[in-house]
């Protein structure tokens, strides 16, 4: 059975006065139907840009897709016309963006904003759309849905606004839901509620999910597969448990080591990845993490490593590295 989404060699650049920014570089992966993929990485790693470019949501110019294919449900999205993309977005691919206060229109009621894709894609009447809006608001856990549907975004809390965004994203029962930093602006309690909601919705409607975040903890609790990006490339990808317990990329290892691990407060200093993020205006040659990688080899600096199966690991665990992180860490620990 063919995967729901297959990305092949996607490369995206932005032409700026300072030069060409190589934002996404030769990214390839697949997502099976019903899978939840967590994409992690620091700002500028290409997480959001690659997802938005797949469905024509980057500004052109300055952005442009240099090459690649994005095959969704048997169709290459990069070959579709703007009209075809408009018909697909919202209906087959839903979105939940980071800041609902700027994503929602402040002068339109919540009902009108949720009803818009229902009317456009399914031709619902106002009465039919209102019934569906109330159903969706109840589904995402907003009480007194019939009354609150007539309210405006500023009358909702941050967590409730994000629930409205999720209601819009799933309104047409899309095959794929893309959530871009959907819980970043929320406090941890509301964040946990939103994640519980997404897990519950996934069980009820079976949507495939791409969850883009910088929070490794969110991925650990939500995703089936994790994809670690840096410098516009995939550094590591695989089942969450395997990647988190047996990382093979020095970047993944650094991210995990930077997380708090308990213990007495103030006893252990958090690990900090040395160096600075890459300058993406330079030609993407070699491993982009090489300048910050204590285990890098000379080959890392001149030749880009392909994403291949990690040795002695579970199926689907892949890494892009010329070095053997396991061996390097074992040598490091053996030193007096």
C-alpha distance (Angstrom), angle and dihedral (degrees) to the residues before:
residue distance angle dihedral
X1 . . .
X2 3.80 . .
X3 3.81 118.0 .
X4 3.79 117.9 -104.7
X5 3.81 91.5 -123.0
X6 3.79 129.3 21.4
X7 3.80 120.3 -178.4
X8 3.80 114.7 -165.8
X9 3.80 124.1 -168.4
X10 3.80 94.2 -34.7
X11 3.80 110.8 -173.1
X12 3.80 122.8 179.6
X13 3.81 128.4 -178.1
X14 3.80 136.7 -178.6
X15 3.80 121.7 -147.0
X16 3.80 108.7 -142.0
X17 3.83 135.5 165.2
X18 3.81 87.5 -103.1
X19 3.79 92.7 54.2
X20 3.78 139.2 -86.3
X21 3.80 113.5 -35.4
X22 3.80 110.7 -146.5
X23 3.81 95.9 -149.6
X24 3.81 100.5 164.8
X25 3.78 121.8 23.7
X26 3.80 123.5 -165.4
X27 3.82 97.3 -41.3
X28 3.81 116.8 -178.7
X29 3.81 130.5 172.6
X30 3.80 143.7 126.6
X31 3.80 134.9 -131.2
X32 3.77 122.8 -155.4
X33 3.79 121.8 -141.5
X34 3.81 110.6 -85.8
X35 3.81 94.2 17.6
X36 3.80 124.0 130.7
X37 3.80 112.2 -143.8
X38 3.80 119.3 -166.1
X39 3.81 114.5 -157.8
X40 3.80 115.0 -162.4
X41 3.77 136.7 177.8
X42 3.78 141.2 114.5
X43 3.80 124.3 -75.3
X44 3.79 111.6 -66.0
X45 3.80 94.7 26.2
X46 3.82 93.2 118.8
X47 3.82 98.0 -106.9
X48 3.78 98.8 128.2
X49 3.80 98.7 28.1
X50 3.78 94.1 56.8
X51 3.82 92.1 49.0
X52 3.79 94.3 47.2
X53 3.80 93.2 45.2
X54 3.81 90.9 55.5
X55 3.80 90.8 68.9
X56 3.79 101.0 32.4
X57 3.81 98.7 -98.2
X58 3.80 99.9 129.2
X59 3.79 118.9 96.4
X60 3.80 110.8 -101.8
X61 3.00 108.7 -132.9
X62 2.99 116.5 52.4
X63 3.81 90.4 26.8
X64 3.79 122.9 60.6
X65 3.77 136.7 171.6
X66 3.79 105.9 -123.5
X67 3.80 95.7 -169.3
X68 3.77 144.2 -36.0
X69 3.78 144.3 93.9
X70 3.80 130.2 -105.0
X71 3.79 108.8 -166.4
X72 3.79 111.6 -168.3
X73 3.78 119.1 178.7
X74 3.80 89.6 -20.5
X75 3.83 98.0 -46.6
X76 3.81 128.9 101.0
X77 3.80 103.4 -126.6
X78 3.80 92.4 -160.6
X79 3.81 90.2 64.1
X80 3.80 96.0 50.8
X81 3.79 122.4 106.5
X82 3.80 120.9 -117.7
X83 3.81 89.4 -104.0
X84 3.80 91.1 53.2
X85 3.81 90.7 48.4
X86 3.81 90.5 50.8
X87 3.79 89.0 53.0
X88 3.82 90.7 49.8
X89 3.82 101.1 42.8
X90 3.77 111.3 85.4
X91 3.80 93.5 9.7
X92 3.81 103.5 59.3
X93 3.80 99.2 7.7
X94 3.80 118.5 39.7
X95 3.81 127.3 -166.6
X96 3.79 136.9 -149.8
X97 3.80 113.0 -172.8
X98 3.80 131.0 -157.2
X99 3.80 104.5 -107.2
X100 3.81 113.8 38.8
X101 3.81 91.8 -173.4
X102 3.81 90.7 65.3
X103 3.82 95.4 32.4
X104 3.81 94.3 53.8
X105 3.80 119.7 69.4
X106 3.83 106.7 -114.2
X107 3.84 94.6 -151.3
X108 3.82 97.4 50.9
X109 3.78 125.6 75.6
X110 3.77 119.9 -112.2
X111 3.81 89.4 -114.3
X112 3.78 93.0 56.3
X113 3.80 92.9 49.2
X114 3.80 94.8 49.0
X115 3.80 91.6 43.0
X116 3.82 94.5 53.3
X117 3.84 97.6 79.9
X118 3.82 90.5 40.8
X119 3.78 91.8 56.9
X120 3.79 94.3 41.2
X121 3.79 99.2 46.7
X122 3.81 101.8 29.9
X123 3.79 102.6 25.4
X124 3.81 92.7 -126.1
X125 3.77 120.8 176.1
X126 3.80 118.5 -121.1
X127 3.81 90.8 -100.5
X128 3.81 92.8 49.7
X129 3.79 91.8 46.2
X130 3.81 92.3 49.4
X131 3.80 91.5 52.5
X132 3.81 90.1 50.5
X133 3.82 91.8 46.3
X134 3.79 91.4 54.6
X135 3.80 90.0 47.1
X136 3.81 90.8 51.4
X137 3.80 94.1 47.6
X138 3.80 89.8 51.6
X139 3.80 89.7 47.1
X140 3.83 91.9 55.8
X141 3.79 92.1 47.4
X142 3.80 104.6 -102.4
X143 3.83 110.1 147.4
X144 3.82 123.3 -137.0
X145 3.80 88.2 20.9
X146 3.81 97.1 175.6
X147 3.81 91.8 58.7
X148 3.79 98.0 37.6
X149 3.79 92.5 51.7
X150 3.80 88.0 73.7
X151 3.80 93.7 53.5
X152 3.81 129.2 95.4
X153 3.84 127.3 -113.9
X154 3.82 94.0 -103.9
X155 3.81 88.6 61.6
X156 3.81 90.6 63.8
X157 3.80 129.3 75.8
X158 3.81 119.9 -117.2
X159 3.79 92.4 -98.3
X160 3.81 92.5 47.0
X161 3.82 91.0 49.4
X162 3.78 89.4 53.4
X163 3.81 88.8 51.1
X164 3.81 87.7 53.9
X165 3.82 89.1 51.9
X166 3.79 89.6 51.8
X167 3.81 89.8 49.2
X168 3.81 88.9 54.4
X169 3.81 91.0 46.4
X170 3.80 94.4 53.2
X171 3.82 97.5 33.2
X172 3.81 94.0 106.8
X173 3.84 94.6 38.1
X174 3.83 92.9 -113.2
X175 3.77 121.9 -156.0
X176 3.82 89.4 -132.7
X177 3.81 129.5 33.1
X178 3.82 118.2 -164.9
X179 3.81 115.0 -162.6
X180 3.81 113.5 -171.0
X181 3.83 111.7 -161.3
X182 3.80 86.8 -37.3
X183 3.82 96.1 167.6
X184 3.81 101.5 32.0
X185 3.82 96.3 103.3
X186 3.82 94.4 45.5
X187 3.78 129.3 91.7
X188 3.80 116.6 -109.4
X189 3.81 95.2 -101.2
X190 3.81 93.6 53.2
X191 3.80 89.6 41.1
X192 3.81 90.2 57.5
X193 3.81 90.3 49.5
X194 3.82 91.7 51.4
X195 3.81 91.8 49.2
X196 3.81 90.8 49.5
X197 3.79 87.8 50.2
X198 3.82 93.1 51.6
X199 3.81 91.5 49.0
X200 3.79 90.3 49.7
X201 3.81 93.1 47.5
X202 3.79 90.8 48.1
X203 3.81 89.8 55.7
X204 3.82 91.6 47.9
X205 3.81 101.6 44.4
X206 3.83 102.4 18.3
X207 3.80 96.4 -132.6
X208 3.79 119.7 171.3
X209 3.81 109.6 -123.2
X210 3.81 135.9 -152.3
X211 3.82 107.5 -167.8
X212 3.81 113.0 -168.4
X213 3.79 114.9 -163.4
X214 3.80 146.3 135.6
X215 3.81 90.7 -137.0
X216 3.80 113.0 98.7
X217 3.81 90.3 -170.4
X218 3.81 91.8 60.3
X219 3.80 90.7 51.7
X220 3.80 91.9 48.6
X221 3.79 90.9 56.2
X222 3.79 99.7 40.2
X223 3.81 115.5 25.3
X224 3.79 134.6 78.4
X225 3.79 92.8 -161.2
X226 3.80 130.2 27.8
X227 3.79 125.8 -153.1
X228 3.81 117.9 -165.9
X229 3.82 116.0 -155.2
X230 3.79 131.7 -169.5
X231 3.79 131.5 166.1
X232 3.79 91.8 0.8
X233 3.81 93.5 -55.4
X234 3.78 138.1 99.7
X235 3.79 107.8 -110.0
X236 3.79 98.2 178.0
X237 3.80 138.2 -3.5
X238 3.77 135.6 178.8
X239 3.80 148.2 99.5
X240 3.80 109.7 -26.8
X241 3.81 95.7 -121.3
X242 3.81 93.2 49.7
X243 3.81 95.8 46.8
X244 3.80 94.1 44.8
X245 3.80 96.0 46.0
X246 3.80 98.3 35.8
X247 3.83 110.0 25.3
X248 3.81 115.3 -176.3
X249 3.81 100.0 -174.2
X250 3.80 119.0 76.7
X251 3.80 88.6 -138.5
X252 3.81 93.0 55.5
X253 3.80 89.1 45.3
X254 3.81 90.1 51.7
X255 3.81 92.7 49.3
X256 3.79 92.2 49.9
X257 3.79 92.8 44.8
X258 3.82 89.1 52.9
X259 3.81 91.7 62.0
X260 3.82 120.4 97.2
X261 3.81 110.9 -103.5
X262 3.79 102.4 -171.6
X263 3.79 124.7 -110.9
X264 3.77 127.5 123.3
X265 3.75 115.1 -25.5
X266 3.77 113.6 -102.8
X267 3.82 95.6 9.8
X268 3.80 98.7 99.5
X269 3.79 122.9 41.9
X270 3.79 114.4 -139.0
X271 3.80 115.3 -109.6
X272 3.79 115.7 -108.2
X273 3.80 122.3 -157.0
X274 3.81 105.3 -124.8
X275 3.79 124.3 -125.2
X276 3.78 132.9 19.2
X277 3.82 135.4 -67.9
X278 3.82 115.2 -85.1
X279 3.79 124.1 -88.2
X280 3.81 100.4 -114.7
X281 3.82 92.5 -164.3
X282 3.80 87.9 75.0
X283 3.79 121.2 85.2
X284 3.83 108.6 -87.8
X285 3.81 98.3 -114.9
X286 3.78 122.3 156.7
X287 3.79 127.4 -10.8
X288 3.84 106.7 -25.2
X289 3.81 90.6 -146.4
X290 3.82 94.4 51.9
X291 3.86 96.4 100.1
X292 3.83 90.4 56.8
X293 3.79 97.6 36.5
X294 3.83 116.5 102.3
X295 3.83 89.2 -163.2
X296 3.83 97.6 49.3
X297 3.79 120.1 131.8
X298 3.80 128.1 -149.6
X299 3.80 88.3 -100.9
X300 3.83 90.4 59.5
X301 3.81 89.9 64.4
X302 3.80 97.4 54.5
X303 3.80 108.4 25.6
X304 3.80 128.3 53.1
X305 3.81 111.3 -128.9
X306 3.82 116.1 -131.6
X307 3.80 121.6 -127.3
X308 3.81 103.5 -103.5
X309 3.80 138.5 160.6
X310 3.79 112.2 -71.9
X311 3.80 111.5 -117.4
X312 3.81 117.0 -107.4
X313 3.80 93.7 3.2
X314 3.78 138.3 115.3
X315 3.80 122.4 -75.2
X316 3.78 113.2 -78.5
X317 3.81 96.4 23.7
X318 3.82 105.5 128.2
X319 3.78 133.0 174.7
X320 3.81 137.7 -174.6
X321 3.80 104.9 -143.8
X322 3.81 139.1 118.7
X323 3.82 91.6 -156.2
X324 3.81 130.6 71.3
X325 3.80 104.6 -121.0
X326 3.80 93.3 -171.2
X327 3.79 92.3 55.3
X328 3.80 92.7 43.2
X329 3.78 92.7 52.0
X330 3.81 91.7 46.3
X331 3.82 90.0 52.5
X332 3.79 90.8 47.6
X333 3.81 92.4 51.7
X334 3.80 91.8 47.5
X335 3.80 92.5 58.5
X336 3.84 114.6 101.3
